[in-house]
Amino acid sequence: MVARPRRSVLYMPGSNAKAIAKARSLPADAIILDLEDSVAPETKVAARRQIVEAVREGGFGAREVVIRVNGAHTAWGDDDLAAAIAAAPDAILLPKVDGPGSIMYAARALRDARAPEKVRIWAMMETPNAILGAGSIAATAADPTARLEVLVMGLNDLAKETRAKLTPSRSAFSTWLALCVAAARAHGCDILDGVYNDIKDLDGFRRECEQGREMGLDGKTLIHPSQVDICNEVFAPSVDEVETARAIIEAFAKPENAGKGVIQLGGRMVELLHAQLARRTLSIVDGIAAMAAA
């Protein structure tokens, strides 16, 4: 099965028609059409109409199209959710998720509206309760009716809520990131890193991408098109990783290694778990190739 790459996931404000149009030609793996933080209160209703029209019009190619709605506790939340469900994007991103109830509330709305099965749920992890409940939030993915597929880190909001300083090293956030990565992996979800705020500092952005990949995140959310290429490069398997993956799979496929759980390859011990990782690597490579060809 070909994995869906989510290396670069670009936020686009729903109130900006030019930005939405530009999103159709950018090399991002996914586009988040935003109704929440990037849209002023007085333009939210107009932005909602504009996003729905854009999703229905299509033209985004192989890019995953996601709508971020306002929270259910806000004046716009329920209408946003209903409009997003009617538009039938690839996913709906829920902000300020505090526990499993937020997921199931949206899932019930999707079920009641008989939304196509392809419409998934993504969850913003951006509050202290989300971090404390990461395992229980991610565990809803075990219920097929919940449709949960991706966790999205929201570090700016998390910094505000915790009063922790968001420094270049992100030392105050490393434990929280790791907890969410563990929760995502335990329950079969993808997980995306938070945004990098200084759009002019591409070297710093690259370092943060590399840090996120080392921590096990699948990709990164972005706030500017200039960040897409670096993000795609860093979160894609390297040439060496691809060559190693192919060598591992080929080695386990040899008749003399049939049934073995551990083999030697290039002087190193290689286990079946490495073969599983290798297949995932090649699946991502195939997914990237499929997007490029679309």
N, C-alpha and C positions, 0 to 999 in steps of 0.2 A: 504494500500500500504506500502511495506517495504521501509524504507528510506535507502539511501546509506551512510554508515558511512565514514567520511573523518577526522578521528581523527589524524592520522599520515600520513604525505605526504612527502616522502623522495626524495630529489634531488640526482640524480646519474649522474656524468659527462659522457657525451656521448663518450668521448675519452677513457674511461676506460672499456675495455671489461670484466675484472674480476668483476668490480663493477656491471655492467649490469647483468652478470650471477648470482651474489649473490642476486640481487634484487628479483629474482624469488622465493627465499626461505625465505625472511624476512617477519615478521608479520605486515608490514606497510599496511595501507588501500589503499594507492596509491603511485605510483612511478612516479617521473618526470625525464624523460631522457633529460638531459640538453645539449643544443647546444650553450647557451649564456655565462653567466659569468664564468662558471667553465671550459670552453674550450678555449685554446689558439688560436689566429688567424690562426697560421700555421697548426693547426690540425682540424679546423672546417669542412672542406670538408670531410675528412676521418671519422670524428665523425658522420657526417650526414649519410653517407653510413652505418656505423655500427649500428646506431640507427634504421634506416629503416629496416635493416635485422633482428634486434632483435625483433622489433614489429611484423614483418611478421612471424617470427619463433614462437612467442607466448611463452607459458609456464609460464605466470605470474599468472595463476589461477584466483581467484576472484578479485585480485588487480586491481584498476583502473590504466591504463597506459596513461601517459600524455607526450607529447613532448613539451619542451620549445624551441621555435625558436628564432633566432636573429630578431631584429626589422626591419621593412620594410625599414627604412632609411639607413640600413647598406649594405655592399657589399654582404652579405650572405642571407639577409632577404627573398627576393622573392623565391630564390631557396630552402631555408629551408621550407618555407610555402608550396610550391608545393610538396616537398618530403614528408613532414609530412601528407599532405592531401592524397597522394598516399598510404602511409603506413596505414592509417585509424586507428589511436589509439583511445582511448576513448575520449581524448580531446587534444587540442592544446593550449598551454599557451603563450599568447602574452606579451612580455616585454614592459616596458616604454609606457603604454597606457596613452595617454593624453586627450582623449575625445571619444565620440561615433564613430567618423570617423575611429579610429583604429579597432574597433570591426566590423564595417560594411565592411571595406576593406577586412578583413579576411573572413567574412561571404559570401561576393560575390565570393571570390575565391573558397570557399567550394561549393557554389551553382553551379558555372560554371563547376566545376570538377565533379558535381553530386556525391559528397561524401556521404557515408551512413549517415543517420539521427543520428546515435549513436555518431558521432564525434561532440563533443561540443567545446565551446570556454571558456577558463579561461583567466582572465585579471589581469596582475600585476599592483598593485596600489603602485607606487614607485616614483612618481614625484609630485611636487607642483600642477601642473595642474590636475593630477589625483585626488588629495584630493579635490581641489576646484570644480572639476566637477564630484565628486563621484555619485551624484544623477542622472545626465544625462547619465553617463556611465552605471550604473546599470539599468536605465530605458530602455536600448535597449533590455533587456531580455523580455520585453513585446511583442517584434516582434519575432515570432517563427523562422523567417529566420535568425535572428542574432545568435541564438544558445548559447548565453551567459548563463553560469550556475554558475560560481564560481569567486569570487574576491580573489586575493592573495596579502597580504601585503608584500611589499618589503622595510623593514625599513632601511637596510644598505644603499641602494641607496637614500632613502628619507633623511637619516641623511646627506649624502654627499651633496645633492642638497639644503637642507635648512640650513646646518651648525649647526643643533641642535645636542646636545650631547645625545647619546644613552646610558643612565645610567641604572643601575639595576631596578630602579623604573619606568623607561620609562615615567616620568612625562611630558616631552616635547612632547611625542607622543600620550598621552591618548586622547586628543581631536580629533586628526586625526583618530585614531583607532575607536573611537566612531562614528565619521561621516561616516566612511565606513561601520561599522556595521549597522547603521541606513539605509544607502542607500541599502545595500544588503537585509535587511529585508523588506524594502518598496517595493522591486521589485522581491522578491522570489528567490534570489540568496543565495548560501552558501558563507561563507567567512572564509579564513584561515589566521592565525597569521604568522608573519615573523619568520625567523630563529633565533636561539640562538647560538652565535658565539663560546662560550667557551665550547668545547665538553667535557672537563674534569670536569667541574663544574655541576654535575648532580643535586645537591641540588638547585642551582640557576636556573637551567633549569626547575625543578619541580615547583618552585615558579612562574616562568614566564608562564608556562602552566596553573597553577591555576588562575593567573591574567587574562590570555586570556579567559579562560572559564567563569570567573566572568563577563567579559565584553561582553559575548555573542558570541564569535567566535566559529566556529564549530570544529576546529582542528588547527594544527600547521604544518608549513613546517619545515623540518629537514635537517641537513647536515651530520649526522652520524648515523649508525645503532644502536649505544648504546643509542640513545635517543628515540627509537621507543616504548619500553615497558612502560616507564614512561608516554609518551604522550598518548598511548592507555588507560592507567589506568585513567589518569586525565580527559580526554575528554569523557570517557564512563559514562553513568548514574550509580550512586552508588546504592548499595543494598537498601538503604533507599529511594532514589528517585524512584526506580522501584516499591517498595512496596507501596509508596504513590500514584504513578500513577495508579496502579491497583485498589487501594482502591477508588480513585476518580471515575474511570470509572465504577466500580461495583456499587457505590452509585448512580450515575446518571442513571444507568440502572434499578434500582428498580422501580416497578410500582408506588409506592407512590411519586416518584420524577419525574414522566413523565411530561414533559412540563415546568418544573421549570428552572429558570435561575440561582437561587442561592439556595444552600442547606447548612445544617450544617453537618460537618464531624469531629468527634473527638474534638468538642468544637470550631471549626473554621468555618468561612464562606467560602464556596467554590463556585466559579462562573463557568459558562460554558467555559470561557477562560482558566480556570485551567484544564478542561477536554480536551480542544484542546491541551494544552501543554502536558498533560498526554499521549494522543495518540501519539504525536510526540516522547516522551520518549520511549514508548514501541516499536514504529516503528524502532527507532535506535537500541534498544536491539535486535530486530528480525534481523536487518541487520547485526549486529556484529555476531550473531549466525550463520547466513547464510554464512558469510565469513569464519568463523572457520570451518564450515562443508564442505566447498568446497575443 
